[in-house]
C-alpha cells in the first residue's frame, strides 16, 4: 500500500501537466484505490479527477 505522500507525488506526475488520455485516467483510478474510502485525500482527488474527465470530454466532443 502506498502512503499519501507517494500517491500525491504520483498524482502530480501523472496529471500535473500534459495531455490526458483514458489510460491516464485509469492509472489515476488505481492510485485512488490505494486510499481508504473515508480518506480526505481520496475525496479531494476523486473530485479533481471528475473535473479533469469532464474537461477532457468537452475537448473531445
C-alpha positions in Angstrom: 0.0 0.0 0.0 1.3 3.4 -0.9 1.5 6.3 1.5 -0.5 9.6 1.0 2.8 11.3 0.1 3.6 8.7 -2.6 0.1 8.9 -4.0 0.2 12.8 -4.1 3.6 12.7 -5.8 2.5 10.2 -8.4 -0.7 12.1 -8.9 1.1 15.3 -9.7 3.5 13.5 -12.1 0.6 11.7 -13.8 -2.0 14.5 -14.1 0.0 17.7 -13.4 0.9 18.5 -17.0 0.4 17.3 -20.5 -2.4 15.6 -22.4 -4.8 13.4 -20.5 -5.9 10.1 -22.0 -8.2 7.3 -21.0 -5.0 5.4 -19.9 -4.0 8.3 -17.7 -7.5 8.3 -16.0 -7.2 4.5 -15.5 -3.9 5.0 -13.7 -5.3 7.8 -11.6 -8.2 5.4 -10.5 -5.6 2.9 -9.5 -3.9 5.5 -7.3 -7.2 6.3 -5.7 -7.9 2.7 -5.0 -4.7 2.7 -2.8 -6.5 5.1 -0.4 -9.2 4.1 2.1 -12.7 5.3 1.1 -13.0 7.6 4.1 -9.7 9.3 3.4 -10.0 13.1 2.7 -7.2 13.0 0.1 -9.2 10.3 -1.8 -12.3 12.5 -1.7 -10.3 15.6 -3.0 -8.5 13.7 -5.7 -11.8 12.0 -6.8 -13.4 15.4 -7.3 -10.3 16.6 -9.2 -10.4 13.5 -11.4 -14.1 14.0 -12.2 -13.4 17.6 -13.2 -10.4 16.6 -15.4 -12.6 13.9 -17.1 -15.3 16.5 -17.7 -12.9 18.9 -19.3 -11.3 16.1 -21.4 -14.7 15.0 -22.7 -15.6 18.6 -23.5 -12.4 19.0 -25.5 -13.1 15.7 -27.4 -16.7 16.4 -28.1 
